[in-house]
Amino acid sequence: MHRNIANVVAHTDLNALSVIQFAVDQIQVKHIIVVGHYGCSGVKAVQKKVRIGLADNWIRHVQDVQDKHGKYLGQILKETDRFDKLCELNVIEQVMNVCQTTSVQDAWVKNQEVTVHGWIYDLKDGQVRDLGISIKNDNELNSRYQTILDKNYPQSE
């Protein structure tokens, strides 16, 4: 398990990359699950443009998600809905980041069974929701991503 502010998986974060590498290579996990949650303070700070200090540099990754999907997010009128959708999109983008790590890519090249999933937790009712993005090989990486965006986040990206 690896936790950080806003469940960010950055290609420069040696801590997260080490956890993924150990899990894939040593433990040979079959499933990696990126779990975000509604009400995430890191995501909220980005959405509200609140400066929080040193962590601003970390949550800049979430700002990139917001910028990437700005057209779609701008169409949502209710601020709470926009916030929830940004939490979901952040999970989806972090799933993509996990899939693009060398550890996962190398496992797929070796035909090792590893599937990366995206889930979101609702603090209000305790329910975990599958965001419908589960990727099990490099061949479906881009098509699954585009399918989930087209289906649930039209005009995103």
N, C-alpha and C positions, 0 to 999 in steps of 0.2 A: 504494500500500500504506500502510496505517495500522495501527500496533500500539500497544497499551497493556495495562495490567494487566487481566487477565480479559476481554479483548476487549469491553469495555463501550462501548456507543454511547449516550451521554447527549444529550438534546435541548439541553443547555447547553454542550456541548463544541465550541467553535468550531473547534478543530483538526480533529476528526473530521468535522464538518459541512462544513468547507472542502474536505477531501479528497474527500468524497462529491460535493459540488457541482462541483468541478473535473472529476472523473472522468465524471460524468453529462453536464454541460453542455459542457465543452471537448473531452474525449476521446471522449465518447459511447460509453462502455463498455456492453456488452450484458449483462454479468454482474457482480454484486457478490457476493463470497463472504465470509461471516463464518465464520472458522475458530477454534474453540477447541481445547483439548487436555486429555486426561485427565491428571491429576496437577497441574493448574493451582494454583500457590501462592496466588493471589488467592482462588480459590474455596475452597481448603482453609482459609485463614485465616478465612473467613466460617463455614464448617462447624464449625471447632474453636473459634470465638469467641476467636481470638488477636488481640491488639492489635499492630499493626505500625507505628503512627505515623501520619504525615500521610496515607498511602495508605488508611487506614481510611475516610476521607471518600469516597474514590473507590470502594472496593469495597462501600460501603454499597448501591450499585446491585445487587450480587450478593445482598446480604442481602434486598433487596426481592424478588428472584427466589425465594430460599429461602422467604420468608414467603408469597409468593403460591401456591407449590406445596407448602406444608408438610404438608397432609393426605396427599398422595401420598407425599412423601418419608418421612413418619413411618411408613408401612406397610412400608418396606423395612428388613429386619432387619439385614443385613450393612452395616456402616459403609462399606466400600469400594464397595459397590454404590450406596449413597446418595450418596457422593461423585461417582461416575461419572455418575449420573443428574442431579445438580445441575450438573455441567459441561455436560451435554447440554442441559438446560433453560435454562441461561444463554445458550447459543448461540441457541436458538430464540427467546428473548425479545429478544436483540440483533438477530436478523433482523427481528423485528417493529418494533423501534426504527428500523432502517435504512429499512424500508418506510414508516414514518410521517414521515420527514424531508421537508421542503418540496421538496428537490431531486428525490427519487424521486417524490413525489406529483405535482409539476409535470410531470415527464417523462411519467408515465402519462396525465395529462390531455391532453398533446400527442400521445398514442399513440406515444411513443418506446419502443422495445424495451429494457426493462431488467428483468432477473430477479434476485432476491435469493435466495441459497442459504445453507443452514446445513450446515457440515461439522464433523467433529471428528477430531482427529489422536491416534493412540495412540502415545505415546512408547515403549512396550514393544516393539511390532512394526513401527513405522514406517508403519502403514496409516492411510489417511484414509477415514473413513466418512461417507457422505452421510446426514444425519439425516432426509431425506425431506421437508424443508420448502424448497420453491422457490416463490416468489411472483412472478408476472409482471404483475399489475395490481391495482388497488384492489378490484375486484369479488371477487377470490378471497382477499383478505387475511384476513378473519376466518374464513371457512369452512375454508381450508387449515390455519390455526392450530388450530382446534378439532378438525379431523380428525386431525391429528398427535398432539394431546394425547390424544384418545379412544383412538387406536390403540396408542400406545406408553407413555402415562403416565396410565392410568385413574384417575379421581377427582382428577385434577390440576385446579387452579384453582377 
